[in-house]
Amino acid sequence: MRFKAIGPGGPIHTPRNATFLDTPVMRERIARNPVKRPGRPEEIAAGIRFLWSPAASYVNEAFLVIDGGLTLTGG
């Protein structure tokens, strides 16, 4: 059995949520993120492409967190 999953977060900047990311609450959350910026959709896509690629053919039961390190800080 093969299991691979992505855990996106951080937050991710998109045109739809750009105004929301500029609120005081989200600015504070972004400031706590170790990379000090929101993620980009293409950064999530890169993780998905890796897990779908032949490079991950021996990867099994993986949960790839793509959040800029926010979960490390208790975000």
All heavy atoms as a GROMACS GRO file, in nm:
protein
  573
    1MET      N    1   0.084  -0.119   0.000
    1MET     CA    2   0.000   0.000   0.000
    1MET      C    3   0.088   0.125   0.000
    1MET      O    4   0.184   0.133   0.074
    1MET     CB    5  -0.087  -0.002   0.125
    1MET     CG    6  -0.177   0.116   0.138
    1MET     SD    7  -0.282   0.089   0.281
    1MET     CE    8  -0.352   0.246   0.294
    2ARG      N    9   0.053   0.219  -0.085
    2ARG     CA   10   0.129   0.344  -0.093
    2ARG      C   11   0.041   0.458  -0.047
    2ARG      O   12  -0.075   0.469  -0.083
    2ARG     CB   13   0.175   0.368  -0.236
    2ARG     CG   14   0.279   0.265  -0.278
    2ARG     CD   15   0.316   0.282  -0.420
    2ARG     NE   16   0.372   0.415  -0.440
    2ARG     CZ   17   0.459   0.443  -0.534
    2ARG    NH1   18   0.500   0.353  -0.616
    2ARG    NH2   19   0.504   0.565  -0.547
    3PHE      N   20   0.098   0.544   0.034
    3PHE     CA   21   0.026   0.660   0.085
    3PHE      C   22   0.118   0.780   0.081
    3PHE      O   23   0.228   0.775   0.134
    3PHE     CB   24  -0.019   0.633   0.229
    3PHE     CG   25  -0.078   0.755   0.295
    3PHE    CD1   26  -0.209   0.791   0.274
    3PHE    CD2   27   0.000   0.833   0.379
    3PHE    CE1   28  -0.262   0.903   0.335
    3PHE    CE2   29  -0.053   0.945   0.440
    3PHE     CZ   30  -0.184   0.980   0.418
    4LYS      N   31   0.073   0.886   0.016
    4LYS     CA   32   0.149   1.010   0.011
    4LYS      C   33   0.050   1.125   0.024
    4LYS      O   34  -0.055   1.123  -0.040
    4LYS     CB   35   0.223   1.023  -0.122
    4LYS     CG   36   0.324   0.912  -0.147
    4LYS     CD   37   0.384   0.925  -0.284
    4LYS     CE   38   0.472   0.807  -0.316
    4LYS     NZ   39   0.525   0.812  -0.451
    5ALA      N   40   0.082   1.223   0.107
    5ALA     CA   41  -0.007   1.336   0.126
    5ALA      C   42   0.072   1.465   0.144
    5ALA      O   43   0.186   1.464   0.186
    5ALA     CB   44  -0.095   1.312   0.249
    6ILE      N   45   0.006   1.575   0.112
    6ILE     CA   46   0.063   1.708   0.126
    6ILE      C   47  -0.014   1.781   0.236
    6ILE      O   48  -0.136   1.774   0.242
    6ILE     CB   49   0.049   1.788  -0.006
    6ILE    CG1   50   0.127   1.722  -0.118
    6ILE    CG2   51   0.089   1.933   0.012
    6ILE    CD1   52   0.275   1.736  -0.107
    7GLY      N   53   0.057   1.851   0.323
    7GLY     CA   54  -0.004   1.935   0.425
    7GLY      C   55   0.032   2.080   0.399
    7GLY      O   56   0.131   2.129   0.452
    8PRO      N   57  -0.047   2.150   0.314
    8PRO     CA   58  -0.014   2.290   0.285
    8PRO      C   59  -0.055   2.381   0.399
    8PRO      O   60  -0.145   2.351   0.476
    8PRO     CB   61  -0.098   2.320   0.160
    8PRO     CG   62  -0.216   2.230   0.173
    8PRO     CD   63  -0.167   2.105   0.243
    9GLY      N   64   0.014   2.491   0.410
    9GLY     CA   65  -0.023   2.588   0.513
    9GLY      C   66   0.072   2.704   0.515
    9GLY      O   67   0.162   2.714   0.434
   10GLY      N   68   0.051   2.791   0.607
   10GLY     CA   69   0.153   2.893   0.625
   10GLY      C   70   0.118   3.037   0.632
   10GLY      O   71   0.184   3.105   0.706
   11PRO      N   72   0.027   3.098   0.571
   11PRO     CA   73  -0.071   3.068   0.467
   11PRO      C   74  -0.010   3.077   0.327
   11PRO      O   75   0.106   3.112   0.312
   11PRO     CB   76  -0.176   3.178   0.485
   11PRO     CG   77  -0.094   3.295   0.528
   11PRO     CD   78   0.016   3.236   0.616
   12ILE      N   79  -0.092   3.049   0.228
   12ILE     CA   80  -0.051   3.054   0.088
   12ILE      C   81  -0.114   3.179   0.025
   12ILE      O   82  -0.234   3.200   0.035
   12ILE     CB   83  -0.095   2.927   0.012
   12ILE    CG1   84  -0.042   2.802   0.081
   12ILE    CG2   85  -0.052   2.933  -0.134
   12ILE    CD1   86   0.108   2.796   0.098
   13HIS      N   87  -0.032   3.259  -0.041
   13HIS     CA   88  -0.080   3.381  -0.105
   13HIS      C   89  -0.140   3.348  -0.242
   13HIS      O   90  -0.074   3.287  -0.325
   13HIS     CB   91   0.035   3.481  -0.123
   13HIS     CG   92  -0.008   3.610  -0.184
   13HIS    ND1   93  -0.016   3.629  -0.319
   13HIS    CD2   94  -0.048   3.725  -0.126
   13HIS    CE1   95  -0.058   3.751  -0.342
   13HIS    NE2   96  -0.078   3.811  -0.226
   14THR      N   97  -0.263   3.388  -0.261
   14THR     CA   98  -0.330   3.376  -0.391
   14THR      C   99  -0.400   3.509  -0.420
   14THR      O  100  -0.423   3.588  -0.328
   14THR     CB  101  -0.436   3.263  -0.391
   14THR    OG1  102  -0.542   3.298  -0.301
   14THR    CG2  103  -0.374   3.129  -0.352
   15PRO      N  104  -0.435   3.535  -0.544
   15PRO     CA  105  -0.508   3.659  -0.573
   15PRO      C  106  -0.638   3.669  -0.492
   15PRO      O  107  -0.677   3.778  -0.450
   15PRO     CB  108  -0.537   3.650  -0.723
   15PRO     CG  109  -0.427   3.564  -0.776
   15PRO     CD  110  -0.401   3.462  -0.667
   16ARG      N  111  -0.702   3.558  -0.468
   16ARG     CA  112  -0.830   3.559  -0.397
   16ARG      C  113  -0.816   3.599  -0.249
   16ARG      O  114  -0.907   3.659  -0.193
   16ARG     CB  115  -0.895   3.421  -0.409
   16ARG     CG  116  -1.034   3.417  -0.355
   16ARG     CD  117  -1.099   3.286  -0.386
   16ARG     NE  118  -1.238   3.291  -0.348
   16ARG     CZ  119  -1.324   3.199  -0.375
   16ARG    NH1  120  -1.287   3.092  -0.441
   16ARG    NH2  121  -1.448   3.210  -0.337
   17ASN      N  122  -0.705   3.563  -0.185
   17ASN     CA  123  -0.693   3.594  -0.042
   17ASN      C  124  -0.592   3.706  -0.012
   17ASN      O  125  -0.556   3.728   0.103
   17ASN     CB  126  -0.658   3.469   0.038
   17ASN     CG  127  -0.518   3.420   0.016
   17ASN    OD1  128  -0.440   3.478  -0.058
   17ASN    ND2  129  -0.484   3.310   0.081
   18ALA      N  130  -0.548   3.781  -0.113
   18ALA     CA  131  -0.447   3.884  -0.094
   18ALA      C  132  -0.492   3.990   0.007
   18ALA      O  133  -0.414   4.033   0.092
   18ALA     CB  134  -0.412   3.950  -0.227
   19THR      N  135  -0.617   4.033   0.001
   19THR     CA  136  -0.667   4.133   0.094
   19THR      C  137  -0.671   4.078   0.237
   19THR      O  138  -0.633   4.146   0.332
   19THR     CB  139  -0.807   4.181   0.052
   19THR    OG1  140  -0.799   4.232  -0.081
   19THR    CG2  141  -0.859   4.290   0.144
   20PHE      N  142  -0.713   3.954   0.251
   20PHE     CA  143  -0.719   3.890   0.383
   20PHE      C  144  -0.581   3.879   0.446
   20PHE      O  145  -0.565   3.898   0.566
   20PHE     CB  146  -0.784   3.753   0.369
   20PHE     CG  147  -0.785   3.673   0.496
   20PHE    CD1  148  -0.859   3.714   0.605
   20PHE    CD2  149  -0.711   3.557   0.505
   20PHE    CE1  150  -0.860   3.641   0.723
   20PHE    CE2  151  -0.710   3.483   0.622
   20PHE     CZ  152  -0.786   3.525   0.732
   21LEU      N  153  -0.479   3.852   0.365
   21LEU     CA  154  -0.343   3.838   0.419
   21LEU      C  155  -0.289   3.970   0.470
   21LEU      O  156  -0.191   3.972   0.545
   21LEU     CB  157  -0.250   3.780   0.313
   21LEU     CG  158  -0.277   3.636   0.272
   21LEU    CD1  159  -0.176   3.591   0.168
   21LEU    CD2  160  -0.276   3.543   0.391
   22ASP      N  161  -0.351   4.082   0.433
   22ASP     CA  162  -0.305   4.213   0.477
   22ASP      C  163  -0.376   4.260   0.605
   22ASP      O  164  -0.362   4.374   0.644
   22ASP     CB  165  -0.323   4.315   0.365
   22ASP     CG  166  -0.241   4.440   0.387
   22ASP    OD1  167  -0.132   4.431   0.447
   22ASP    OD2  168  -0.287   4.548   0.348
   23THR      N  169  -0.450   4.172   0.671
   23THR     CA  170  -0.516   4.208   0.797
   23THR      C  171  -0.415   4.195   0.912
   23THR      O  172  -0.316   4.122   0.901
   23THR     CB  173  -0.637   4.118   0.824
   23THR    OG1  174  -0.592   3.982   0.838
   23THR    CG2  175  -0.740   4.128   0.712
   24PRO      N  176  -0.438   4.265   1.022
   24PRO     CA  177  -0.345   4.258   1.135
   24PRO      C  178  -0.323   4.115   1.186
   24PRO      O  179  -0.209   4.077   1.217
   24PRO     CB  180  -0.411   4.345   1.242
   24PRO     CG  181  -0.493   4.442   1.166
   24PRO     CD  182  -0.543   4.366   1.045
   25VAL      N  183  -0.428   4.036   1.193
   25VAL     CA  184  -0.415   3.898   1.243
   25VAL      C  185  -0.325   3.816   1.151
   25VAL      O  186  -0.235   3.745   1.198
   25VAL     CB  187  -0.554   3.831   1.255
   25VAL    CG1  188  -0.541   3.683   1.282
   25VAL    CG2  189  -0.636   3.899   1.362
   26MET      N  190  -0.344   3.829   1.022
   26MET     CA  191  -0.262   3.750   0.928
   26MET      C  192  -0.120   3.804   0.919
   26MET      O  193  -0.026   3.727   0.904
   26MET     CB  194  -0.329   3.744   0.791
   26MET     CG  195  -0.455   3.661   0.790
   26MET     SD  196  -0.435   3.494   0.862
   26MET     CE  197  -0.324   3.420   0.745
   27ARG      N  198  -0.104   3.936   0.929
   27ARG     CA  199   0.034   3.990   0.929
   27ARG      C  200   0.113   3.937   1.048
   27ARG      O  201   0.231   3.904   1.036
   27ARG     CB  202   0.030   4.143   0.929
   27ARG     CG  203  -0.002   4.202   0.792
   27ARG     CD  204   0.032   4.350   0.785
   27ARG     NE  205  -0.031   4.428   0.889
   27ARG     CZ  206  -0.144   4.497   0.876
   27ARG    NH1  207  -0.206   4.499   0.760
   27ARG    NH2  208  -0.193   4.565   0.978
   28GLU      N  209   0.047   3.926   1.163
   28GLU     CA  210   0.113   3.872   1.283
   28GLU      C  211   0.148   3.724   1.262
   28GLU      O  212   0.255   3.679   1.298
   28GLU     CB  213   0.022   3.891   1.405
   28GLU     CG  214   0.088   3.858   1.537
   28GLU     CD  215   0.075   3.712   1.574
   28GLU    OE1  216  -0.026   3.649   1.540
   28GLU    OE2  217   0.169   3.659   1.636
   29ARG      N  218   0.056   3.649   1.202
   29ARG     CA  219   0.081   3.507   1.177
   29ARG      C  220   0.197   3.490   1.079
   29ARG      O  221   0.284   3.404   1.098
   29ARG     CB  222  -0.045   3.440   1.123
   29ARG     CG  223  -0.030   3.292   1.102
   29ARG     CD  224  -0.163   3.232   1.056
   29ARG     NE  225  -0.150   3.094   1.024
   29ARG     CZ  226  -0.179   2.995   1.107
   29ARG    NH1  227  -0.222   3.020   1.228
   29ARG    NH2  228  -0.164   2.870   1.068
   30ILE      N  229   0.201   3.571   0.976
   30ILE     CA  230   0.310   3.565   0.879
   30ILE      C  231   0.442   3.601   0.946
   30ILE      O  232   0.546   3.541   0.919
   30ILE     CB  233   0.279   3.656   0.758
   30ILE    CG1  234   0.162   3.596   0.677
   30ILE    CG2  235   0.402   3.675   0.671
   30ILE    CD1  236   0.101   3.691   0.576
   31ALA      N  237   0.440   3.697   1.037
   31ALA     CA  238   0.562   3.737   1.109
   31ALA      C  239   0.617   3.622   1.194
   31ALA      O  240   0.738   3.613   1.215
   31ALA     CB  241   0.535   3.858   1.196
   32ARG      N  242   0.529   3.531   1.243
   32ARG     CA  243   0.574   3.416   1.322
   32ARG      C  244   0.631   3.305   1.234
   32ARG      O  245   0.698   3.214   1.284
   32ARG     CB  246   0.457   3.359   1.403
   32ARG     CG  247   0.422   3.444   1.521
   32ARG     CD  248   0.316   3.378   1.604
   32ARG     NE  249   0.196   3.363   1.521
   32ARG     CZ  250   0.090   3.289   1.552
   32ARG    NH1  251   0.089   3.221   1.663
   32ARG    NH2  252  -0.014   3.283   1.475
   33ASN      N  253   0.602   3.310   1.104
   33ASN     CA  254   0.651   3.207   1.014
   33ASN      C  255   0.802   3.224   0.998
   33ASN      O  256   0.849   3.336   0.974
   33ASN     CB  257   0.580   3.220   0.878
   33ASN     CG  258   0.606   3.103   0.788
   33ASN    OD1  259   0.720   3.062   0.769
   33ASN    ND2  260   0.501   3.050   0.731
   34PRO      N  261   0.880   3.117   1.013
   34PRO     CA  262   1.026   3.130   1.002
   34PRO      C  263   1.075   3.194   0.872
   34PRO      O  264   1.177   3.260   0.873
   34PRO     CB  265   1.075   2.985   1.014
   34PRO     CG  266   0.972   2.920   1.099
   34PRO     CD  267   0.841   2.982   1.055
   35VAL      N  268   1.002   3.178   0.761
   35VAL     CA  269   1.048   3.240   0.636
   35VAL      C  270   0.993   3.381   0.617
   35VAL      O  271   1.029   3.450   0.522
   35VAL     CB  272   1.016   3.152   0.512
   35VAL    CG1  273   1.089   3.020   0.518
   35VAL    CG2  274   0.868   3.132   0.495
   36LYS      N  275   0.908   3.426   0.711
   36LYS     CA  276   0.860   3.565   0.716
   36LYS      C  277   0.783   3.610   0.593
   36LYS      O  278   0.784   3.728   0.556
   36LYS     CB  279   0.975   3.663   0.741
   36LYS     CG  280   1.055   3.632   0.864
   36LYS     CD  281   0.973   3.648   0.989
   36LYS     CE  282   1.062   3.629   1.111
   36LYS     NZ  283   0.990   3.575   1.223
   37ARG      N  284   0.716   3.517   0.528
   37ARG     CA  285   0.634   3.553   0.411
   37ARG      C  286   0.531   3.443   0.388
   37ARG      O  287   0.551   3.330   0.433
   37ARG     CB  288   0.719   3.570   0.286
   37ARG     CG  289   0.789   3.441   0.242
   37ARG     CD  290   0.852   3.457   0.104
   37ARG     NE  291   0.921   3.336   0.065
   37ARG     CZ  292   0.863   3.228   0.013
   37ARG    NH1  293   0.733   3.224  -0.006
   37ARG    NH2  294   0.936   3.123  -0.021
   38PRO      N  295   0.423   3.474   0.317
   38PRO     CA  296   0.330   3.367   0.281
   38PRO      C  297   0.391   3.279   0.173
   38PRO      O  298   0.482   3.321   0.099
   38PRO     CB  299   0.207   3.442   0.227
   38PRO     CG  300   0.240   3.586   0.224
   38PRO     CD  301   0.378   3.605   0.279
   39GLY      N  302   0.341   3.159   0.166
   39GLY     CA  303   0.385   3.069   0.060
   39GLY      C  304   0.321   3.105  -0.073
   39GLY      O  305   0.231   3.188  -0.080
   40ARG      N  306   0.370   3.041  -0.178
   40ARG     CA  307   0.315   3.061  -0.312
   40ARG      C  308   0.257   2.930  -0.362
   40ARG      O  309   0.307   2.822  -0.328
   40ARG     CB  310   0.425   3.109  -0.406
   40ARG     CG  311   0.485   3.244  -0.365
   40ARG     CD  312   0.587   3.296  -0.466
   40ARG     NE  313   0.688   3.197  -0.500
   40ARG     CZ  314   0.808   3.184  -0.441
   40ARG    NH1  315   0.841   3.265  -0.342
   40ARG    NH2  316   0.893   3.094  -0.479
   41PRO      N  317   0.152   2.935  -0.442
   41PRO     CA  318   0.092   2.812  -0.494
   41PRO      C  319   0.193   2.720  -0.564
   41PRO      O  320   0.187   2.598  -0.551
   41PRO     CB  321  -0.015   2.861  -0.591
   41PRO     CG  322  -0.052   2.997  -0.541
   41PRO     CD  323   0.077   3.053  -0.485
   42GLU      N  324   0.289   2.781  -0.633
   42GLU     CA  325   0.387   2.698  -0.704
   42GLU      C  326   0.478   2.620  -0.608
   42GLU      O  327   0.534   2.516  -0.645
   42GLU     CB  328   0.468   2.780  -0.804
   42GLU     CG  329   0.539   2.899  -0.748
   42GLU     CD  330   0.458   3.027  -0.752
   42GLU    OE1  331   0.335   3.024  -0.761
   42GLU    OE2  332   0.522   3.134  -0.743
   43GLU      N  333   0.491   2.669  -0.484
   43GLU     CA  334   0.570   2.595  -0.385
   43GLU      C  335   0.495   2.469  -0.339
   43GLU      O  336   0.556   2.365  -0.316
   43GLU     CB  337   0.604   2.685  -0.268
   43GLU     CG  338   0.702   2.794  -0.308
   43GLU     CD  339   0.723   2.900  -0.203
   43GLU    OE1  340   0.624   2.950  -0.146
   43GLU    OE2  341   0.841   2.932  -0.178
   44ILE      N  342   0.364   2.479  -0.328
   44ILE     CA  343   0.284   2.361  -0.298
   44ILE      C  344   0.288   2.265  -0.416
   44ILE      O  345   0.306   2.143  -0.399
   44ILE     CB  346   0.138   2.401  -0.266
   44ILE    CG1  347   0.132   2.503  -0.152
   44ILE    CG2  348   0.054   2.277  -0.237
   44ILE    CD1  349   0.190   2.457  -0.022
   45ALA      N  350   0.275   2.320  -0.536
   45ALA     CA  351   0.277   2.237  -0.657
   45ALA      C  352   0.409   2.161  -0.670
   45ALA      O  353   0.411   2.046  -0.715
   45ALA     CB  354   0.254   2.323  -0.781
   46ALA      N  355   0.520   2.222  -0.629
   46ALA     CA  356   0.650   2.154  -0.638
   46ALA      C  357   0.653   2.030  -0.550
   46ALA      O  358   0.708   1.926  -0.589
   46ALA     CB  359   0.763   2.250  -0.599
   47GLY      N  360   0.594   2.038  -0.431
   47GLY     CA  361   0.587   1.920  -0.344
   47GLY      C  362   0.500   1.811  -0.404
   47GLY      O  363   0.534   1.693  -0.398
   48ILE      N  364   0.389   1.850  -0.464
   48ILE     CA  365   0.301   1.753  -0.529
   48ILE      C  366   0.373   1.688  -0.646
   48ILE      O  367   0.370   1.565  -0.663
   48ILE     CB  368   0.171   1.822  -0.576
   48ILE    CG1  369   0.090   1.867  -0.454
   48ILE    CG2  370   0.089   1.729  -0.665
   48ILE    CD1  371  -0.025   1.960  -0.487
   49ARG      N  372   0.440   1.770  -0.729
   49ARG     CA  373   0.514   1.714  -0.843
   49ARG      C  374   0.620   1.614  -0.797
   49ARG      O  375   0.640   1.510  -0.859
   49ARG     CB  376   0.579   1.826  -0.925
   49ARG     CG  377   0.486   1.890  -1.024
   49ARG     CD  378   0.559   1.978  -1.125
   49ARG     NE  379   0.647   2.076  -1.062
   49ARG     CZ  380   0.611   2.198  -1.025
   49ARG    NH1  381   0.487   2.238  -1.043
   49ARG    NH2  382   0.697   2.280  -0.969
   50PHE      N  383   0.688   1.647  -0.688
   50PHE     CA  384   0.789   1.553  -0.637
   50PHE      C  385   0.725   1.420  -0.599
   50PHE      O  386   0.774   1.314  -0.639
   50PHE     CB  387   0.864   1.611  -0.518
   50PHE     CG  388   0.942   1.506  -0.443
   50PHE    CD1  389   1.054   1.448  -0.501
   50PHE    CD2  390   0.902   1.461  -0.319
   50PHE    CE1  391   1.125   1.347  -0.436
   50PHE    CE2  392   0.971   1.361  -0.253
   50PHE     CZ  393   1.083   1.304  -0.311
   51LEU      N  394   0.617   1.424  -0.522
   51LEU     CA  395   0.556   1.299  -0.477
   51LEU      C  396   0.496   1.219  -0.592
   51LEU      O  397   0.485   1.097  -0.583
   51LEU     CB  398   0.451   1.325  -0.370
   51LEU     CG  399   0.507   1.369  -0.234
   51LEU    CD1  400   0.394   1.396  -0.136
   51LEU    CD2  401   0.603   1.266  -0.177
   52TRP      N  402   0.458   1.285  -0.701
   52TRP     CA  403   0.407   1.215  -0.818
   52TRP      C  404   0.518   1.167  -0.911
   52TRP      O  405   0.495   1.085  -0.998
   52TRP     CB  406   0.316   1.307  -0.899
   52TRP     CG  407   0.177   1.318  -0.848
   52TRP    CD1  408   0.118   1.245  -0.750
   52TRP    CD2  409   0.078   1.409  -0.894
   52TRP    NE1  410  -0.011   1.286  -0.731
   52TRP    CE2  411  -0.038   1.386  -0.818
   52TRP    CE3  412   0.076   1.509  -0.990
   52TRP    CZ2  413  -0.155   1.458  -0.838
   52TRP    CZ3  414  -0.040   1.581  -1.009
   52TRP    CH2  415  -0.154   1.555  -0.933
   53SER      N  416   0.638   1.217  -0.892
   53SER     CA  417   0.746   1.190  -0.987
   53SER      C  418   0.813   1.055  -0.961
   53SER      O  419   0.801   0.997  -0.852
   53SER     CB  420   0.852   1.300  -0.977
   53SER     OG  421   0.932   1.281  -0.861
   54PRO      N  422   0.888   1.007  -1.059
   54PRO     CA  423   0.967   0.886  -1.039
   54PRO      C  424   1.069   0.900  -0.926
   54PRO      O  425   1.109   0.801  -0.865
   54PRO     CB  426   1.037   0.865  -1.173
   54PRO     CG  427   0.950   0.935  -1.273
   54PRO     CD  428   0.893   1.053  -1.198
   55ALA      N  429   1.109   1.023  -0.895
   55ALA     CA  430   1.205   1.045  -0.787
   55ALA      C  431   1.149   0.998  -0.652
   55ALA      O  432   1.225   0.968  -0.561
   55ALA     CB  433   1.244   1.192  -0.778
   56ALA      N  434   1.018   0.992  -0.640
   56ALA     CA  435   0.954   0.949  -0.515
   56ALA      C  436   0.899   0.807  -0.525
   56ALA      O  437   0.816   0.766  -0.444
   56ALA     CB  438   0.842   1.045  -0.479
   57SER      N  439   0.949   0.730  -0.619
   57SER     CA  440   0.894   0.595  -0.640
   57SER      C  441   0.916   0.503  -0.520
   57SER      O  442   0.843   0.406  -0.502
   57SER     CB  443   0.954   0.532  -0.766
   57SER     OG  444   1.094   0.513  -0.749
   58TYR      N  445   1.014   0.531  -0.436
   58TYR     CA  446   1.041   0.448  -0.319
   58TYR      C  447   0.990   0.511  -0.190
   58TYR      O  448   1.008   0.459  -0.082
   58TYR     CB  449   1.193   0.421  -0.310
   58TYR     CG  450   1.229   0.296  -0.235
   58TYR    CD1  451   1.186   0.171  -0.279
   58TYR    CD2  452   1.307   0.301  -0.121
   58TYR    CE1  453   1.220   0.056  -0.210
   58TYR    CE2  454   1.342   0.187  -0.052
   58TYR     CZ  455   1.298   0.064  -0.097
   58TYR     OH  456   1.332  -0.050  -0.029
   59VAL      N  457   0.923   0.625  -0.204
   59VAL     CA  458   0.864   0.694  -0.090
   59VAL      C  459   0.728   0.633  -0.062
   59VAL      O  460   0.646   0.615  -0.152
   59VAL     CB  461   0.849   0.846  -0.118
   59VAL    CG1  462   0.776   0.915  -0.005
   59VAL    CG2  463   0.985   0.908  -0.141
   60ASN      N  464   0.704   0.600   0.063
   60ASN     CA  465   0.577   0.539   0.102
   60ASN      C  466   0.537   0.593   0.239
   60ASN      O  467   0.622   0.622   0.323
   60ASN     CB  468   0.593   0.387   0.108
   60ASN     CG  469   0.461   0.316   0.115
   60ASN    OD1  470   0.354   0.376   0.103
   60ASN    ND2  471   0.466   0.186   0.134
   61GLU      N  472   0.407   0.607   0.260
   61GLU     CA  473   0.354   0.657   0.386
   61GLU      C  474   0.419   0.788   0.426
   61GLU      O  475   0.471   0.805   0.536
   61GLU     CB  476   0.368   0.552   0.496
   61GLU     CG  477   0.287   0.427   0.466
   61GLU     CD  478   0.290   0.327   0.579
   61GLU    OE1  479   0.309   0.367   0.696
   61GLU    OE2  480   0.274   0.208   0.552
   62ALA      N  481   0.413   0.885   0.334
   62ALA     CA  482   0.476   1.016   0.357
   62ALA      C  483   0.370   1.124   0.371
   62ALA      O  484   0.270   1.126   0.298
   62ALA     CB  485   0.567   1.050   0.240
   63PHE      N  486   0.392   1.214   0.465
   63PHE     CA  487   0.309   1.333   0.480
   63PHE      C  488   0.404   1.451   0.474
   63PHE      O  489   0.481   1.476   0.566
   63PHE     CB  490   0.233   1.331   0.613
   63PHE     CG  491   0.140   1.446   0.630
   63PHE    CD1  492   0.023   1.454   0.557
   63PHE    CD2  493   0.169   1.547   0.720
   63PHE    CE1  494  -0.063   1.562   0.572
   63PHE    CE2  495   0.083   1.655   0.736
   63PHE     CZ  496  -0.034   1.661   0.662
   64LEU      N  497   0.401   1.522   0.362
   64LEU     CA  498   0.493   1.633   0.337
   64LEU      C  499   0.427   1.765   0.377
   64LEU      O  500   0.331   1.809   0.315
   64LEU     CB  501   0.532   1.636   0.189
   64LEU     CG  502   0.630   1.742   0.144
   64LEU    CD1  503   0.762   1.733   0.220
   64LEU    CD2  504   0.654   1.730  -0.005
   65VAL      N  505   0.477   1.826   0.484
   65VAL     CA  506   0.424   1.954   0.531
   65VAL      C  507   0.496   2.066   0.457
   65VAL      O  508   0.619   2.075   0.460
   65VAL     CB  509   0.443   1.970   0.683
   65VAL    CG1  510   0.393   2.107   0.729
   65VAL    CG2  511   0.372   1.858   0.758
   66ILE      N  512   0.419   2.150   0.389
   66ILE     CA  513   0.475   2.263   0.315
   66ILE      C  514   0.412   2.389   0.374
   66ILE      O  515   0.305   2.433   0.331
   66ILE     CB  516   0.446   2.251   0.163
   66ILE    CG1  517   0.496   2.117   0.111
   66ILE    CG2  518   0.511   2.367   0.089
   66ILE    CD1  519   0.458   2.089  -0.032
   67ASP      N  520   0.477   2.443   0.477
   67ASP     CA  521   0.419   2.558   0.547
   67ASP      C  522   0.524   2.662   0.587
   67ASP      O  523   0.500   2.747   0.671
   67ASP     CB  524   0.342   2.513   0.668
   67ASP     CG  525   0.429   2.456   0.780
   67ASP    OD1  526   0.551   2.442   0.759
   67ASP    OD2  527   0.375   2.427   0.888
   68GLY      N  528   0.642   2.655   0.529
   68GLY     CA  529   0.745   2.753   0.562
   68GLY      C  530   0.802   2.738   0.702
   68GLY      O  531   0.869   2.826   0.751
   69GLY      N  532   0.770   2.628   0.769
   69GLY     CA  533   0.819   2.603   0.904
   69GLY      C  534   0.723   2.650   1.012
   69GLY      O  535   0.758   2.645   1.130
   70LEU      N  536   0.603   2.694   0.976
   70LEU     CA  537   0.510   2.748   1.075
   70LEU      C  538   0.474   2.645   1.183
   70LEU      O  539   0.464   2.681   1.300
   70LEU     CB  540   0.382   2.798   1.007
   70LEU     CG  541   0.287   2.875   1.096
   70LEU    CD1  542   0.353   3.002   1.150
   70LEU    CD2  543   0.161   2.910   1.020
   71THR      N  544   0.458   2.520   1.148
   71THR     CA  545   0.424   2.419   1.249
   71THR      C  546   0.538   2.399   1.347
   71THR      O  547   0.514   2.356   1.461
   71THR     CB  548   0.385   2.285   1.185
   71THR    OG1  549   0.489   2.243   1.096
   71THR    CG2  550   0.255   2.295   1.110
   72LEU      N  551   0.658   2.432   1.311
   72LEU     CA  552   0.772   2.420   1.403
   72LEU      C  553   0.764   2.523   1.514
   72LEU      O  554   0.819   2.502   1.622
   72LEU     CB  555   0.904   2.437   1.328
   72LEU     CG  556   0.936   2.331   1.223
   72LEU    CD1  557   1.062   2.369   1.147
   72LEU    CD2  558   0.952   2.195   1.289
   73THR      N  559   0.697   2.634   1.488
   73THR     CA  560   0.689   2.742   1.585
   73THR      C  561   0.560   2.738   1.667
   73THR      O  562   0.537   2.825   1.749
   73THR     CB  563   0.696   2.879   1.516
   73THR    OG1  564   0.582   2.895   1.431
   73THR    CG2  565   0.824   2.894   1.435
   74GLY      N  566   0.476   2.638   1.642
   74GLY     CA  567   0.348   2.629   1.712
   74GLY      C  568   0.242   2.716   1.651
   74GLY      O  569   0.140   2.743   1.711
   75GLY      N  570   0.269   2.764   1.526
   75GLY     CA  571   0.186   2.855   1.451
   75GLY      C  572   0.043   2.841   1.465
   75GLY      O  573  -0.042   2.910   1.441
   0.00000   0.00000   0.00000
